[in-house]
């Protein structure tokens, strides 16, 4: 089960296609155009994260702002909205920091 999940992630993140000759319990990637390396695969996964994360954090921030605005007199809802907005900003900072760290590591590794 885990190997299938990993092979699906690799097939999606890698610039190559998954090999059809592999069995269901094997982790295989065919050698084709672009060449597969761990650095390229991590970079592709980070790119996917950097593309999708702002949309997710933006939706969380807008939802938190909505809760904050409609919390007329309700401290619990106000706290929930404030917490969601702060969490979304922290999430963006964490993802951006992780990307910076990963780019620095990949620069020295490759």
DOTORZA-339429 format. One record per residue: x, y, z of N, C-alpha, C, O, CB in turn; residue in three letters; residue number from 0. Coordinates in nm, 3 decimals, padded with zeros to 5 digits. Each point is the difference from the previous one (the first is absolute). Glycine has a CB too. Layout:
N
((X Y Z) (X Y Z) (X Y Z) (X Y Z) (X Y Z) 'Ala' NUM)
...
END
This chain:
110
((00.082 -00.119 00.000) (-00.082 00.119 00.000) (00.087 00.126 00.000) (-00.024 00.093 -00.077) (-00.157 -00.219 00.198) 'Unk' 0)
((00.284 00.127 -00.033) (00.086 00.117 00.006) (00.081 00.015 -00.128) (00.024 00.111 -00.047) (-00.012 -00.134 00.294) 'Unk' 1)
((00.029 -00.091 -00.304) (00.079 00.005 -00.122) (-00.082 00.054 -00.116) (00.052 00.074 -00.084) (00.085 -00.266 00.165) 'Unk' 2)
((-00.264 00.157 -00.088) (-00.087 00.054 -00.106) (-00.014 00.151 00.016) (00.004 00.074 -00.098) (-00.128 -00.293 00.085) 'Unk' 3)
((00.106 00.263 00.137) (-00.013 00.143 00.026) (00.128 00.073 -00.040) (-00.006 00.105 -00.064) (-00.155 -00.153 00.252) 'Unk' 4)
((00.276 -00.006 -00.149) (00.126 00.062 -00.034) (00.023 00.003 -00.151) (00.048 00.099 -00.054) (00.043 -00.173 00.273) 'Unk' 5)
((-00.126 -00.037 -00.286) (00.020 -00.002 -00.145) (-00.093 00.098 -00.070) (00.037 00.056 -00.103) (00.034 -00.295 00.119) 'Unk' 6)
((-00.191 00.262 00.038) (-00.089 00.101 -00.059) (00.057 00.139 00.020) (-00.007 00.083 -00.091) (-00.190 -00.232 00.133) 'Unk' 7)
((00.253 00.176 00.075) (00.059 00.132 00.025) (00.120 00.021 -00.091) (00.017 00.107 -00.058) (-00.095 -00.114 00.297) 'Unk' 8)
((00.162 -00.094 -00.253) (00.118 00.012 -00.086) (-00.042 00.019 -00.145) (00.057 00.082 -00.072) (00.076 -00.224 00.231) 'Unk' 9)
((-00.233 00.067 -00.202) (-00.045 00.014 -00.138) (-00.057 00.139 -00.025) (00.014 00.053 -00.111) (-00.062 -00.298 00.104) 'Unk' 10)
((-00.014 00.304 00.107) (-00.055 00.134 -00.017) (00.107 00.108 00.009) (-00.004 00.098 -00.075) (-00.210 -00.180 00.171) 'Unk' 11)
((00.309 00.064 -00.006) (00.100 00.103 00.023) (00.119 -00.011 -00.094) (00.067 00.100 -00.027) (-00.138 -00.095 00.262) 'Unk' 12)
((00.098 -00.123 -00.284) (00.117 -00.020 -00.084) (-00.030 00.045 -00.142) (-00.116 -00.002 -00.044) (00.190 -00.191 00.187) 'Unk' 13)
((00.029 00.234 -00.215) (-00.022 00.038 -00.139) (-00.012 -00.122 -00.091) (-00.009 00.015 -00.122) (00.133 00.195 00.165) 'Unk' 14)
((-00.124 -00.327 00.014) (-00.009 -00.124 -00.075) (-00.133 -00.068 00.025) (-00.076 00.043 00.086) (00.324 -00.069 -00.075) 'Unk' 15)
((-00.276 -00.079 -00.085) (-00.122 -00.077 00.022) (00.034 -00.125 00.079) (00.111 -00.051 -00.008) (-00.213 00.140 -00.204) 'Unk' 16)
((00.005 -00.138 00.288) (00.020 -00.122 00.078) (00.009 -00.119 -00.095) (-00.069 -00.004 -00.102) (-00.054 00.103 00.300) 'Unk' 17)
((00.206 -00.194 -00.164) (00.021 -00.115 -00.085) (-00.117 -00.097 00.013) (-00.044 -00.029 00.111) (00.292 00.056 -00.089) 'Unk' 18)
((-00.298 -00.076 -00.135) (-00.111 -00.094 00.000) (00.048 -00.140 00.035) (-00.082 -00.086 00.034) (-00.036 00.226 -00.204) 'Unk' 19)
((00.249 -00.167 00.161) (00.053 -00.132 00.027) (00.012 -00.029 00.149) (00.025 -00.114 00.038) (00.097 00.127 -00.254) 'Unk' 20)
((-00.139 00.085 00.300) (00.013 -00.019 00.144) (-00.123 -00.067 00.057) (-00.112 00.022 -00.046) (00.260 00.178 00.059) 'Unk' 21)
((-00.126 -00.282 00.088) (-00.110 -00.064 00.069) (-00.064 00.095 00.099) (00.050 00.111 00.021) (00.062 -00.333 -00.049) 'Unk' 22)
((-00.224 00.181 00.090) (-00.070 00.089 00.092) (00.077 00.028 00.130) (-00.029 00.097 00.069) (-00.181 -00.184 -00.165) 'Unk' 23)
((00.308 00.001 00.129) (00.077 00.020 00.124) (00.140 00.051 -00.027) (00.087 -00.010 00.087) (-00.220 -00.170 00.017) 'Unk' 24)
((00.157 00.235 -00.223) (00.132 00.049 -00.034) (-00.008 00.150 -00.026) (-00.102 00.051 -00.046) (00.166 -00.275 -00.051) 'Unk' 25)
((00.044 00.291 00.127) (00.010 00.144 -00.022) (00.093 00.019 -00.120) (00.121 -00.016 00.012) (-00.160 00.072 00.235) 'Unk' 26)
((-00.017 -00.020 -00.362) (00.078 00.010 -00.123) (-00.031 00.130 -00.072) (-00.113 00.048 00.001) (00.116 -00.298 -00.020) 'Unk' 27)
((00.100 00.305 -00.043) (-00.017 00.114 -00.088) (00.085 -00.028 -00.123) (00.118 -00.034 00.012) (-00.162 00.198 00.181) 'Unk' 28)
((-00.015 -00.151 -00.310) (00.074 -00.031 -00.122) (00.098 00.111 -00.033) (-00.023 00.116 00.035) (-00.172 -00.250 -00.118) 'Unk' 29)
((00.301 00.099 00.017) (00.098 00.100 -00.042) (-00.043 00.057 -00.134) (-00.012 -00.074 -00.097) (00.197 -00.044 00.222) 'Unk' 30)
((-00.208 00.244 -00.132) (-00.044 00.060 -00.124) (00.050 00.141 -00.011) (00.108 00.032 00.051) (-00.310 -00.175 -00.052) 'Unk' 31)
((00.128 00.226 -00.062) (00.040 00.138 -00.024) (00.010 00.076 00.132) (-00.090 -00.009 00.084) (-00.020 00.003 -00.310) 'Unk' 32)
((00.215 00.079 00.245) (00.013 00.086 00.117) (00.087 -00.056 00.110) (00.059 00.077 00.075) (-00.279 00.007 -00.131) 'Unk' 33)
((00.231 -00.216 00.068) (00.082 -00.058 00.106) (-00.059 00.027 00.137) (-00.040 00.112 00.030) (00.241 -00.085 -00.174) 'Unk' 34)
((-00.207 -00.129 00.226) (-00.058 00.014 00.133) (00.110 00.002 00.104) (00.088 -00.086 00.002) (-00.296 -00.031 -00.077) 'Unk' 35)
((00.202 00.216 00.160) (00.092 00.005 00.112) (-00.081 00.037 00.124) (-00.109 00.056 -00.011) (00.306 00.009 -00.137) 'Unk' 36)
((-00.143 -00.095 00.262) (-00.068 00.032 00.125) (-00.020 00.151 00.011) (-00.106 00.046 00.043) (00.205 -00.249 00.068) 'Unk' 37)
((00.001 00.279 -00.150) (-00.012 00.145 00.005) (-00.111 00.053 -00.088) (-00.076 00.089 00.041) (00.318 -00.078 00.007) 'Unk' 38)
((-00.253 -00.067 -00.170) (-00.106 00.044 -00.092) (-00.137 -00.039 00.055) (-00.096 00.078 -00.010) (00.254 -00.100 -00.186) 'Unk' 39)
((-00.168 -00.098 00.252) (-00.127 -00.044 00.054) (-00.042 00.087 00.119) (-00.116 00.039 00.010) (00.167 -00.274 -00.087) 'Unk' 40)
((00.043 00.265 00.167) (-00.033 00.086 00.114) (-00.036 00.141 -00.047) (-00.089 00.064 00.056) (00.242 -00.199 00.089) 'Unk' 41)
((-00.084 00.181 -00.246) (-00.032 00.132 -00.054) (-00.139 00.003 -00.060) (-00.074 00.097 00.018) (00.316 -00.059 -00.063) 'Unk' 42)
((-00.280 -00.144 -00.027) (-00.135 -00.006 -00.057) (-00.107 -00.007 00.108) (-00.104 00.065 -00.012) (00.199 -00.179 -00.188) 'Unk' 43)
((-00.070 00.036 00.305) (-00.096 -00.006 00.111) (-00.014 00.136 00.068) (-00.110 00.041 00.037) (00.167 -00.284 -00.003) 'Unk' 44)
((00.055 00.312 -00.017) (-00.005 00.133 00.060) (-00.075 00.097 -00.090) (-00.073 00.087 00.048) (00.289 -00.132 00.070) 'Unk' 45)
((-00.198 00.032 -00.249) (-00.073 00.085 -00.093) (-00.151 -00.023 00.011) (-00.078 00.095 -00.002) (00.275 -00.097 -00.153) 'Unk' 46)
((-00.237 -00.124 00.166) (-00.142 -00.032 00.015) (-00.053 00.062 00.129) (-00.109 00.058 00.001) (00.140 -00.273 -00.129) 'Unk' 47)
((00.045 00.203 00.236) (-00.040 00.057 00.127) (-00.009 00.152 -00.007) (-00.094 00.060 00.051) (00.200 -00.253 00.066) 'Unk' 48)
((-00.007 00.253 -00.182) (00.001 00.147 -00.010) (-00.114 00.052 -00.087) (-00.043 00.114 00.017) (00.290 -00.118 00.015) 'Unk' 49)
((-00.295 -00.077 -00.125) (-00.112 00.042 -00.084) (-00.131 -00.014 00.074) (-00.085 00.088 -00.007) (00.213 -00.156 -00.198) 'Unk' 50)
((-00.147 -00.042 00.277) (-00.129 -00.026 00.064) (-00.015 00.065 00.138) (-00.111 00.034 00.040) (00.105 -00.246 -00.164) 'Unk' 51)
((00.117 00.230 00.196) (-00.008 00.051 00.137) (-00.060 00.141 00.008) (-00.084 00.022 00.088) (00.282 -00.161 -00.036) 'Unk' 52)
((-00.162 00.233 -00.137) (-00.061 00.133 00.014) (-00.152 -00.001 -00.018) (-00.069 00.077 00.066) (00.282 00.018 -00.150) 'Unk' 53)
((-00.264 -00.181 -00.002) (-00.144 -00.009 -00.016) (-00.067 -00.055 00.126) (-00.104 00.050 00.044) (00.136 -00.083 -00.291) 'Unk' 54)
((00.029 -00.070 00.305) (-00.056 -00.059 00.122) (00.007 00.098 00.115) (-00.097 00.018 00.074) (00.163 -00.246 -00.153) 'Unk' 55)
((00.050 00.293 00.096) (00.015 00.096 00.110) (-00.087 00.123 -00.022) (-00.051 00.059 00.095) (00.284 -00.142 -00.058) 'Unk' 56)
((-00.249 00.122 -00.162) (-00.089 00.113 -00.030) (-00.144 -00.031 00.035) (-00.071 00.084 00.055) (00.225 -00.016 -00.238) 'Unk' 57)
((-00.198 -00.190 00.152) (-00.136 -00.040 00.034) (-00.019 -00.005 00.152) (-00.104 00.042 00.051) (00.090 -00.173 -00.265) 'Unk' 58)
((00.113 00.081 00.285) (-00.007 -00.004 00.146) (-00.003 00.141 00.057) (-00.077 00.028 00.092) (00.199 -00.248 -00.091) 'Unk' 59)
((-00.039 00.308 -00.055) (00.004 00.138 00.048) (-00.134 00.071 -00.024) (-00.051 00.069 00.088) (00.299 -00.062 -00.132) 'Unk' 60)
((-00.305 -00.025 -00.074) (-00.129 00.063 -00.032) (-00.111 -00.056 00.088) (-00.086 00.075 00.046) (00.160 -00.039 -00.283) 'Unk' 61)
((-00.072 -00.166 00.262) (-00.099 -00.060 00.089) (00.015 00.055 00.141) (-00.100 00.030 00.066) (00.098 -00.238 -00.206) 'Unk' 62)
((00.126 00.221 00.187) (00.024 00.057 00.132) (-00.045 00.145 00.008) (-00.057 00.043 00.101) (00.250 -00.197 -00.074) 'Unk' 63)
((-00.169 00.230 -00.133) (-00.045 00.140 -00.002) (-00.152 00.006 00.002) (-00.057 00.089 00.064) (00.263 -00.023 -00.191) 'Unk' 64)
((-00.271 -00.158 00.058) (-00.147 -00.005 00.001) (-00.051 -00.027 00.141) (-00.091 00.067 00.047) (00.090 -00.147 -00.286) 'Unk' 65)
((00.060 -00.019 00.306) (-00.041 -00.029 00.138) (00.025 00.120 00.091) (-00.081 00.029 00.088) (00.132 -00.271 -00.125) 'Unk' 66)
((00.060 00.311 00.016) (00.033 00.116 00.083) (-00.101 00.112 -00.021) (-00.041 00.066 00.096) (00.284 -00.129 -00.106) 'Unk' 67)
((-00.284 00.086 -00.114) (-00.093 00.109 -00.031) (-00.140 -00.030 00.052) (-00.068 00.089 00.050) (00.203 -00.035 -00.253) 'Unk' 68)
((-00.180 -00.179 00.191) (-00.136 -00.032 00.043) (-00.010 -00.036 00.148) (-00.105 -00.047 00.045) (00.061 -00.032 -00.275) 'Unk' 69)
((00.151 00.100 00.306) (00.002 -00.041 00.140) (-00.057 00.106 00.094) (00.049 00.016 00.112) (00.149 -00.154 -00.164) 'Unk' 70)
((-00.295 00.209 00.010) (-00.055 00.112 00.077) (-00.033 -00.046 00.142) (-00.104 -00.062 00.025) (00.010 00.165 -00.237) 'Unk' 71)
((00.182 -00.071 00.305) (-00.022 -00.032 00.140) (00.034 -00.141 00.041) (00.000 -00.030 00.120) (-00.174 00.196 -00.128) 'Unk' 72)
((00.204 -00.254 -00.085) (00.031 -00.140 00.033) (00.152 -00.016 00.004) (00.066 -00.008 -00.104) (-00.282 -00.074 -00.004) 'Unk' 73)
((00.271 00.077 00.229) (00.145 -00.008 00.016) (00.059 -00.131 -00.052) (00.114 -00.003 -00.046) (-00.136 00.151 00.242) 'Unk' 74)
((-00.055 -00.255 -00.188) (00.050 -00.129 -00.047) (00.021 00.004 -00.152) (00.103 -00.045 -00.049) (-00.220 -00.071 00.239) 'Unk' 75)
((00.020 00.168 -00.263) (00.011 00.009 -00.145) (00.110 00.100 -00.040) (00.071 -00.021 -00.099) (-00.316 -00.038 00.077) 'Unk' 76)
((00.257 00.166 00.098) (00.104 00.099 -00.026) (00.138 -00.063 00.018) (00.089 00.021 -00.083) (-00.243 00.165 00.158) 'Unk' 77)
((00.171 -00.263 00.031) (00.127 -00.068 00.024) (00.030 -00.103 -00.107) (00.115 -00.017 -00.040) (-00.146 00.053 00.283) 'Unk' 78)
((-00.073 -00.106 -00.290) (00.019 -00.098 -00.106) (00.048 00.067 -00.128) (00.094 -00.046 -00.065) (-00.272 -00.098 00.167) 'Unk' 79)
((00.114 00.254 -00.138) (00.039 00.072 -00.121) (00.141 00.055 00.010) (00.078 -00.008 -00.095) (-00.316 00.066 00.058) 'Unk' 80)
((00.270 -00.002 00.152) (00.135 00.056 00.021) (00.105 -00.111 -00.007) (00.106 00.018 -00.059) (-00.203 00.166 00.203) 'Unk' 81)
((00.066 -00.297 -00.083) (00.092 -00.113 -00.003) (00.021 -00.054 -00.141) (00.111 -00.037 -00.037) (-00.182 -00.019 00.268) 'Unk' 82)
((-00.036 00.052 -00.309) (00.012 -00.047 -00.138) (00.086 00.094 -00.083) (00.083 -00.044 -00.080) (-00.307 -00.065 00.099) 'Unk' 83)
((00.206 00.239 -00.001) (00.079 00.096 -00.076) (00.147 -00.007 00.039) (00.088 00.002 -00.087) (-00.288 00.148 00.070) 'Unk' 84)
((00.228 -00.159 00.146) (00.138 -00.011 00.046) (00.063 -00.130 -00.050) (00.115 -00.002 -00.042) (-00.171 00.141 00.246) 'Unk' 85)
((-00.020 -00.248 -00.198) (00.050 -00.128 -00.048) (00.030 00.001 -00.149) (00.098 -00.061 -00.044) (-00.228 -00.049 00.223) 'Unk' 86)
((00.047 00.178 -00.257) (00.026 00.008 -00.144) (00.127 00.078 -00.029) (00.078 -00.039 -00.087) (-00.324 00.026 00.045) 'Unk' 87)
((00.267 00.123 00.113) (00.122 00.079 -00.020) (00.122 -00.081 00.043) (00.102 00.003 -00.068) (-00.231 00.211 00.103) 'Unk' 88)
((00.119 -00.285 00.076) (00.110 -00.084 00.045) (00.027 -00.113 -00.100) (00.116 -00.035 -00.024) (-00.173 00.090 00.263) 'Unk' 89)
((-00.048 -00.111 -00.297) (00.016 -00.106 -00.100) (00.075 00.049 -00.122) (00.088 -00.070 -00.051) (-00.298 -00.033 00.131) 'Unk' 90)
((00.176 00.222 -00.128) (00.072 00.057 -00.114) (00.147 00.020 00.034) (00.088 -00.028 -00.081) (-00.299 00.143 00.003) 'Unk' 91)
((00.238 -00.065 00.199) (00.139 00.021 00.042) (00.076 -00.132 00.009) (00.116 -00.006 -00.039) (-00.188 00.211 00.166) 'Unk' 92)
((00.008 -00.309 -00.076) (00.066 -00.130 00.012) (00.029 -00.059 -00.137) (00.110 -00.051 -00.023) (-00.226 00.013 00.242) 'Unk' 93)
((00.021 00.045 -00.310) (00.021 -00.055 -00.134) (00.109 00.078 -00.073) (00.086 -00.060 -00.066) (-00.327 -00.014 00.058) 'Unk' 94)
((00.240 00.206 00.019) (00.104 00.081 -00.064) (00.137 -00.029 00.061) (00.099 -00.010 -00.072) (-00.269 00.189 00.022) 'Unk' 95)
((00.176 -00.193 00.182) (00.126 -00.033 00.066) (00.051 -00.137 -00.040) (00.120 -00.018 -00.020) (-00.188 00.161 00.209) 'Unk' 96)
((-00.022 -00.239 -00.200) (00.040 -00.134 -00.042) (00.055 00.002 -00.142) (00.097 -00.070 -00.031) (-00.270 -00.030 00.182) 'Unk' 97)
((00.112 00.179 -00.236) (00.048 00.010 -00.138) (00.140 00.063 -00.004) (00.087 -00.046 -00.075) (-00.326 00.067 -00.006) 'Unk' 98)
((00.260 00.081 00.161) (00.132 00.064 00.004) (00.105 -00.098 00.051) (00.110 -00.008 -00.057) (-00.220 00.232 00.096) 'Unk' 99)
((00.078 -00.298 00.066) (00.094 -00.098 00.055) (00.030 -00.108 -00.103) (00.115 -00.040 -00.018) (-00.200 00.086 00.250) 'Unk' 100)
((-00.019 -00.095 -00.300) (00.019 -00.106 -00.098) (00.082 00.049 -00.118) (00.086 -00.074 -00.049) (-00.303 -00.029 00.120) 'Unk' 101)
((00.194 00.224 -00.118) (00.080 00.053 -00.109) (00.147 00.014 00.040) (00.090 -00.026 -00.079) (-00.291 00.148 -00.006) 'Unk' 102)
((00.224 -00.081 00.210) (00.137 00.012 00.048) (00.068 -00.136 00.007) (00.115 -00.014 -00.043) (-00.181 00.217 00.174) 'Unk' 103)
((-00.002 -00.303 -00.080) (00.055 -00.136 00.007) (00.026 -00.055 -00.139) (00.106 -00.058 -00.025) (-00.227 00.020 00.241) 'Unk' 104)
((00.025 00.055 -00.308) (00.019 -00.051 -00.135) (00.113 00.072 -00.072) (00.066 -00.059 -00.086) (-00.309 00.001 00.078) 'Unk' 105)
((00.266 00.183 00.040) (00.109 00.075 -00.061) (00.135 -00.062 00.039) (00.089 -00.012 -00.084) (-00.230 00.222 00.087) 'Unk' 106)
((00.155 -00.249 00.124) (00.126 -00.055 00.046) (00.014 -00.148 -00.035) (00.112 -00.050 -00.012) (-00.113 00.216 00.195) 'Unk' 107)
((-00.109 -00.237 -00.199) (00.006 -00.142 -00.032) (00.031 -00.021 -00.149) (00.079 -00.087 -00.035) (-00.243 00.040 00.220) 'Unk' 108)
((00.103 00.127 -00.270) (00.020 -00.022 -00.144) (00.098 00.096 -00.061) (00.026 -00.007 -00.120) (-00.253 -00.078 00.108) 'Unk' 109)
END
